[in-house]
Amino acid sequence: MRKINTVFISHGGGPLPVLGDPGHAEMISTLKKLAEELPRPKAILVISAHWEANHPTVTSASKPGMMYDYEGFPDEAYQLQYPSPGEPELADKVVSALMDAGIAAESSPERPYDHGLYTPLMLMYPEADIPAIQLSLVKGLNPDEHLRIGEALQGLDYDDLLIIGSGFSFHNMRAFFIPESPDMHAANAAFQNWLEETCMSKELPEEERRKRLQHWAEAPSARYCHPREEHLLPLHVCYGIAGRAADEYIATTILGKASGMYAWTA
């Protein structure tokens, strides 16, 4: 039986976690602990909220470069290095699994790592000695399409793989920079509670769980927490892969906002 562990993480604000920002202290310790608890993977597949392509696309370089896809941070943020090797064989298998499911997919030997990959992996696996690849989101950000991408990856033939959906369960950028009111706090909590119930409840039939994620924008305070959904959709891919309730919910606070992570264990 294939051993694939799948986790959705909230990866914080740009490079701030690896720069030691105090607003990310809880998230930093959470990711480090998570890496300690997971079996050491043979390779890592990251679905990055920071890459949108016309079709699901995977990095296929053997030595990917670095993309500093953020602005306005200290100089050291543009010197970060994460020299983990790529894994072209895994990239080929991801493309094949998607194509076998009738989903047009492609690989990109030119695409570097973006911070959706290296920010969390620098915390989780700082030695950078585990091969890693990225998978893009698809332009248009259709939730059902991303659920189907995950479902297609159920057929991925690769053992001892860790799949990380790298996003953020709360991603209202404006809200991070203004004083929080009671209404904002309540809205943050309402969506996180709905998401926890959706992903964790063993009482929900899978058809209902999938429907809730497909129509996530109807959830309480959904568009307050996600004015744009690119940081939520890596979760849809993760659920599509697992096809069942998550085994663990990890609550964390990031920049003063309630956020969450979910794990499905092999």
VEXDREN-519322 format. One record per residue (C-alpha): residue in three letters; x, z, y; residue number from 1. Coordinates in nm, 4 decimals, decimal comma, padded with zeros to 6 digits. Each point is the difference from the previous one (the first is absolute). Last residue first. Layout:
% VEXDREN-519322
NODE  rest         X         Z         Y   nr
NODE   ALA         X         Z         Y  NUM
...
//
This chain:
% VEXDREN-519322
NODE  rest         X         Z         Y   nr
NODE   ALA  -00,1228   00,5617   00,7298  266
NODE   THR  -00,0800   00,2025   00,3112  265
NODE   TRP  -00,2348  -00,0995   00,2793  264
NODE   ALA   00,0979   00,1648   00,3273  263
NODE   TYR  -00,1753   00,0294   00,3350  262
NODE   MET   00,1300   00,0875   00,3471  261
NODE   GLY  -00,1813   00,1483   00,2955  260
NODE   SER  -00,0152   00,0403   00,3737  259
NODE   ALA  -00,1211   00,2635   00,2446  258
NODE   LYS   00,1446  -00,0737   00,3423  257
NODE   GLY   00,2477   00,2124   00,1961  256
NODE   LEU   00,2801  -00,2539  -00,0091  255
NODE   ILE  -00,0396  -00,0102  -00,3775  254
NODE   THR  -00,1848   00,2732  -00,1887  253
NODE   THR  -00,0103  -00,0188  -00,3781  252
NODE   ALA  -00,2540   00,0120  -00,2802  251
NODE   ILE   00,1173  -00,1092  -00,3430  250
NODE   TYR  -00,2732  -00,1242  -00,2312  249
NODE   GLU   00,0867  -00,0283  -00,3681  248
NODE   ASP  -00,1282  -00,1801  -00,3077  247
NODE   ALA  -00,1700  -00,2819   00,1868  246
NODE   ALA  -00,3351  -00,1199  -00,1250  245
NODE   ARG   00,0074  -00,3207  -00,1990  244
NODE   GLY   00,0901  -00,3685   00,0133  243
NODE   ALA   00,3713   00,0726   00,0297  242
NODE   ILE   00,1170  -00,3379   00,1320  241
NODE   GLY  -00,3081  -00,0541   00,2155  240
NODE   TYR   00,0388   00,3539   00,1327  239
NODE   CYS   00,3542  -00,0753   00,1101  238
NODE   VAL  -00,1015  -00,3290   00,1613  237
NODE   HIS  -00,2791   00,1732   00,1883  236
NODE   LEU   00,2421   00,2714   00,1140  235
NODE   PRO   00,2318  -00,2683   00,1423  234
NODE   LEU  -00,3094  -00,0943   00,2034  233
NODE   LEU  -00,0069   00,3131   00,2188  232
NODE   HIS   00,2925  -00,0771   00,2307  231
NODE   GLU  -00,1207  -00,3561   00,0644  230
NODE   GLU  -00,3485   00,1173   00,0964  229
NODE   ARG  -00,0163  -00,0436   00,3757  228
NODE   PRO  -00,1859   00,2591   00,2093  227
NODE   HIS   00,0716   00,2253  -00,2993  226
NODE   CYS  -00,0750   00,3687   00,0575  225
NODE   TYR  -00,2588  -00,0667   00,2695  224
NODE   ARG  -00,1216  -00,3001  -00,1954  223
NODE   ALA  -00,0765   00,2073  -00,3062  222
NODE   SER  -00,1644   00,2904   00,1862  221
NODE   PRO  -00,2352   00,0597  -00,2960  220
NODE   ALA   00,0254  -00,2830  -00,2558  219
NODE   GLU  -00,1588  -00,3397   00,0710  218
NODE   ALA   00,3441  -00,1570   00,0546  217
NODE   TRP   00,0871   00,0870  -00,3623  216
NODE   HIS  -00,2342  -00,2665  -00,1354  215
NODE   GLN   00,2328  -00,1240  -00,2762  214
NODE   LEU   00,1286   00,3539  -00,0456  213
NODE   ARG  -00,3538   00,1298  -00,0510  212
NODE   LYS  -00,0842  -00,2877  -00,2325  211
NODE   ARG   00,3077   00,0698  -00,2131  210
NODE   ARG  -00,0973   00,3654  -00,0359  209
NODE   GLU  -00,3586  -00,1004  -00,0832  208
NODE   GLU   00,1073  -00,2410  -00,2748  207
NODE   GLU   00,2461   00,2613  -00,1228  206
NODE   PRO  -00,2832   00,2474  -00,0543  205
NODE   LEU   00,0441   00,2988   00,2322  204
NODE   GLU  -00,0085   00,3422  -00,1648  203
NODE   LYS   00,3777   00,0147  -00,0504  202
NODE   SER   00,0341   00,0292   00,3771  201
NODE   MET   00,3561  -00,0639   00,1156  200
NODE   CYS   00,0197  -00,3293   00,1897  199
NODE   THR  -00,3424  -00,0014   00,1626  198
NODE   GLU  -00,0118   00,3759   00,0527  197
NODE   GLU   00,3433  -00,0033   00,1632  196
NODE   LEU  -00,0939  -00,2986   00,2147  195
NODE   TRP  -00,3187   00,1653   00,1195  194
NODE   ASN   00,1884   00,3187   00,0840  193
NODE   GLN   00,2678  -00,1948   00,1870  192
NODE   PHE  -00,2702  -00,1846   00,1920  191
NODE   ALA  -00,1809   00,3143   00,1094  190
NODE   ALA   00,3203   00,1903   00,0787  189
NODE   ASN   00,1254  -00,2540   00,2547  188
NODE   ALA  -00,3449  -00,0210   00,1578  187
NODE   ALA  -00,0230   00,3782   00,0261  186
NODE   HIS   00,3415   00,0241   00,1651  185
NODE   MET  -00,0917  -00,2743   00,2448  184
NODE   ASP  -00,3270   00,1756   00,0855  183
NODE   PRO   00,1801   00,3320   00,0507  182
NODE   SER   00,2328  -00,1719   00,2479  181
NODE   GLU   00,3592  -00,1010  -00,0671  180
NODE   PRO   00,2235  -00,0602   00,2999  179
NODE   ILE   00,1126  -00,3645   00,0210  178
NODE   PHE   00,2971  -00,1745  -00,1608  177
NODE   PHE  -00,0800   00,0032  -00,3714  176
NODE   ALA  -00,3583  -00,1084   00,0684  175
NODE   ARG   00,1176  -00,3302   00,1469  174
NODE   MET   00,1691  -00,0935  -00,3271  173
NODE   ASN  -00,3115   00,0443  -00,2117  172
NODE   HIS   00,1523  -00,0198  -00,3458  171
NODE   PHE  -00,1234   00,2746  -00,2309  170
NODE   SER   00,0347  -00,0564  -00,3759  169
NODE   PHE   00,3403  -00,1584   00,0614  168
NODE   GLY   00,1637  -00,2892  -00,1829  167
NODE   SER   00,2570  -00,0505  -00,2738  166
NODE   GLY  -00,1761  -00,0682  -00,3284  165
NODE   ILE   00,2783   00,0917  -00,2391  164
NODE   ILE   00,0297  -00,1396  -00,3524  163
NODE   LEU   00,2542   00,1711  -00,2249  162
NODE   LEU   00,0990  -00,1997  -00,3071  161
NODE   ASP   00,1203   00,1443  -00,3295  160
NODE   ASP  -00,1075  -00,3141  -00,1882  159
NODE   TYR  -00,0694  -00,3443   00,1388  158
NODE   ASP  -00,2658  -00,2434  -00,1196  157
NODE   LEU  -00,2502  -00,0086   00,2847  156
NODE   GLY  -00,3490  -00,0522  -00,1392  155
NODE   GLN  -00,1501   00,2803   00,2075  154
NODE   LEU   00,1470  -00,1962   00,2893  153
NODE   ALA  -00,3085  -00,2208   00,0086  152
NODE   GLU  -00,2151   00,3058   00,0692  151
NODE   GLY   00,2210   00,0869   00,2948  150
NODE   ILE  -00,0355  -00,3465   00,1469  149
NODE   ARG  -00,3747   00,0237  -00,0629  148
NODE   LEU  -00,0238   00,3214   00,2046  147
NODE   HIS   00,1958  -00,1760   00,2727  146
NODE   GLU  -00,2448  -00,2903   00,0053  145
NODE   ASP  -00,2922   00,2418   00,0078  144
NODE   PRO   00,1431   00,1706   00,3080  143
NODE   ASN   00,0427  -00,3220   00,1995  142
NODE   LEU   00,2970   00,0448   00,2310  141
NODE   GLY  -00,0307  -00,3471   00,1566  140
NODE   LYS   00,3658  -00,0604  -00,0705  139
NODE   VAL   00,1040   00,1161  -00,3455  138
NODE   LEU   00,2070   00,3129  -00,0574  137
NODE   SER   00,3568  -00,0466  -00,1046  136
NODE   LEU   00,1851   00,1153  -00,3101  135
NODE   GLN   00,3443   00,1539   00,0346  134
NODE   ILE   00,2821   00,0278  -00,2530  133
NODE   ALA   00,2255   00,2827  -00,1124  132
NODE   PRO   00,2964   00,0573  -00,2298  131
NODE   ILE   00,0900   00,3718  -00,0301  130
NODE   ASP   00,3428   00,1000   00,1363  129
NODE   ALA  -00,0912   00,0697   00,3615  128
NODE   GLU   00,1543   00,3497  -00,0288  127
NODE   PRO  -00,2662   00,1259   00,2421  126
NODE   TYR  -00,2798  -00,0292  -00,2592  125
NODE   MET  -00,3041   00,1772   00,1453  124
NODE   LEU   00,1027   00,0351   00,3636  123
NODE   MET   00,1761  -00,3352   00,0411  122
NODE   LEU  -00,2793  -00,1412  -00,2163  121
NODE   PRO  -00,2697   00,1051   00,2470  120
NODE   THR   00,1576  -00,1679   00,3044  119
NODE   TYR   00,1511  -00,2863  -00,2005  118
NODE   LEU  -00,3140  -00,1605  -00,1310  117
NODE   GLY  -00,2543  -00,0020   00,2825  116
NODE   HIS   00,3067  -00,0206   00,2217  115
NODE   ASP   00,0488  -00,3648  -00,0859  114
NODE   TYR   00,2286  -00,1291  -00,2755  113
NODE   PRO   00,1180  -00,3523   00,0679  112
NODE   ARG  -00,1964  -00,3221  -00,0756  111
NODE   GLU   00,2271  -00,2955  -00,0770  110
NODE   PRO  -00,0440  -00,0326  -00,3793  109
NODE   SER  -00,3782  -00,0143   00,0447  108
NODE   SER  -00,2269  -00,0166  -00,3038  107
NODE   GLU  -00,3410  -00,1564  -00,0371  106
NODE   ALA  -00,3587   00,0725  -00,0956  105
NODE   ALA  -00,3270  -00,1867  -00,0506  104
NODE   ILE  -00,2387   00,2296  -00,1856  103
NODE   GLY  -00,1557  -00,1405  -00,3183  102
NODE   ALA   00,0706   00,3072  -00,2124  101
NODE   ASP   00,2951  -00,1725  -00,1684  100
NODE   MET   00,1322  -00,0773   00,3493   99
NODE   LEU  -00,0006   00,3688   00,0888   98
NODE   ALA   00,1778   00,1045  -00,3177   97
NODE   SER   00,2504  -00,2848   00,0378   96
NODE   VAL   00,0830   00,0938   00,3602   95
NODE   VAL   00,0547   00,3625  -00,1020   94
NODE   LYS   00,2149  -00,1058  -00,2978   93
NODE   ASP   00,2177  -00,2205   00,2190   92
NODE   ALA   00,0544   00,2857   00,2461   91
NODE   LEU   00,0909   00,2294  -00,2904   90
NODE   GLU   00,2679  -00,2452  -00,1109   89
NODE   PRO   00,1257  -00,0370   00,3577   88
NODE   GLU   00,0686   00,3762   00,0315   87
NODE   GLY   00,1467   00,0836   00,3388   86
NODE   PRO   00,2964   00,2303   00,0405   85
NODE   SER  -00,0266   00,3197   00,2050   84
NODE   PRO   00,2194  -00,0237   00,3076   83
NODE   TYR  -00,2169   00,2143   00,2289   82
NODE   GLN   00,1662  -00,0110   00,3392   81
NODE   LEU  -00,1062   00,1483   00,3320   80
NODE   GLN   00,1890  -00,1263   00,3043   79
NODE   TYR  -00,3037  -00,0959   00,2056   78
NODE   ALA  -00,1525   00,3485  -00,0169   77
NODE   GLU   00,3360   00,1367   00,1153   76
NODE   ASP  -00,0538  -00,1631   00,3383   75
NODE   PRO  -00,2968   00,2261   00,0754   74
NODE   PHE  -00,3525  -00,1449  -00,0352   73
NODE   GLY  -00,1925  -00,2295   00,2345   72
NODE   GLU  -00,0938  -00,2784  -00,2362   71
NODE   TYR  -00,0821  -00,0481  -00,3680   70
NODE   ASP   00,0597  -00,2590  -00,2724   69
NODE   TYR   00,3662   00,0719  -00,0614   68
NODE   MET   00,0319  -00,2419  -00,2910   67
NODE   MET   00,2796   00,0698  -00,2484   66
NODE   GLY   00,1587  -00,2392  -00,2487   65
NODE   PRO  -00,0969  -00,0616  -00,3612   64
NODE   LYS   00,2745  -00,0249  -00,2643   63
NODE   SER  -00,1405  -00,1648  -00,3150   62
NODE   ALA  -00,2571  -00,1805   00,2130   61
NODE   SER  -00,3490  -00,0358  -00,1470   60
NODE   THR  -00,2296   00,1661   00,2521   59
NODE   VAL  -00,3608  -00,0400  -00,1049   58
NODE   THR  -00,2853  -00,1952   00,1539   57
NODE   PRO  -00,3766   00,0428  -00,0252   56
NODE   HIS  -00,1297  -00,3104   00,1763   55
NODE   ASN  -00,0241  -00,0838   00,3714   54
NODE   ALA   00,2324   00,2910   00,0755   53
NODE   GLU  -00,0285   00,3491   00,1488   52
NODE   TRP   00,2930   00,2408  -00,0066   51
NODE   HIS   00,0090   00,3436   00,1611   50
NODE   ALA  -00,2535   00,1741  -00,2238   49
NODE   SER   00,2538  -00,0371  -00,2806   48
NODE   ILE  -00,0875  -00,0134  -00,3686   47
NODE   VAL   00,3195   00,1407  -00,1508   46
NODE   LEU   00,1136  -00,0843  -00,3537   45
NODE   ILE   00,2698   00,2319  -00,1334   44
NODE   ALA   00,2339  -00,0481  -00,2968   43
NODE   LYS   00,1239   00,1880  -00,3085   42
NODE   PRO  -00,1905   00,3038   00,1203   41
NODE   ARG   00,1145   00,3633  -00,0112   40
NODE   PRO  -00,2992   00,1940  -00,1299   39
NODE   LEU  -00,1984   00,1407   00,2931   38
NODE   GLU   00,0285   00,3672   00,0946   37
NODE   GLU   00,3225  -00,0266   00,1981   36
NODE   ALA  -00,1273  -00,3056   00,1884   35
NODE   LEU  -00,3174   00,1883   00,0921   34
NODE   LYS   00,2024   00,2953   00,1268   33
NODE   LYS   00,1982  -00,2254   00,2337   32
NODE   LEU  -00,3180  -00,1681   00,1186   31
NODE   THR  -00,1710   00,3314   00,0743   30
NODE   SER   00,3053   00,1449   00,1760   29
NODE   ILE   00,0113  -00,2959   00,2362   28
NODE   MET  -00,3770   00,0056   00,0572   27
NODE   GLU   00,0101   00,3679   00,0973   26
NODE   ALA   00,2870  -00,0548   00,2424   25
NODE   HIS  -00,1503  -00,3116   00,1599   24
NODE   GLY  -00,0809   00,1466   00,3418   23
NODE   PRO   00,3487   00,1522  -00,0058   22
NODE   ASP   00,1623  -00,3468   00,0196   21
NODE   GLY   00,2972  -00,0071  -00,2356   20
NODE   LEU   00,1164  -00,3554   00,0737   19
NODE   VAL  -00,1105  -00,1038  -00,3488   18
NODE   PRO  -00,3568   00,1031   00,0806   17
NODE   LEU   00,0053  -00,1667   00,3438   16
NODE   PRO   00,0838  -00,3488  -00,1312   15
NODE   GLY  -00,3480  -00,1376   00,0723   14
NODE   GLY  -00,2672   00,2696   00,0151   13
NODE   GLY  -00,1037   00,1527  -00,3295   12
NODE   HIS   00,0144  -00,1347  -00,3547   11
NODE   SER  -00,3367   00,1090  -00,1370   10
NODE   ILE   00,0461  -00,0585  -00,3703    9
NODE   PHE  -00,2010  -00,1701  -00,2725    8
NODE   VAL   00,1490   00,0590  -00,3419    7
NODE   THR   00,0110  -00,1934  -00,3273    6
NODE   ASN   00,1915   00,0911  -00,3144    5
NODE   ILE   00,0513  -00,2780  -00,2522    4
NODE   LYS   00,1036   00,0748  -00,3566    3
NODE   ARG  -00,1044  -00,2913  -00,2203    2
NODE   MET  -00,1311   00,0939  -00,3436    1
//
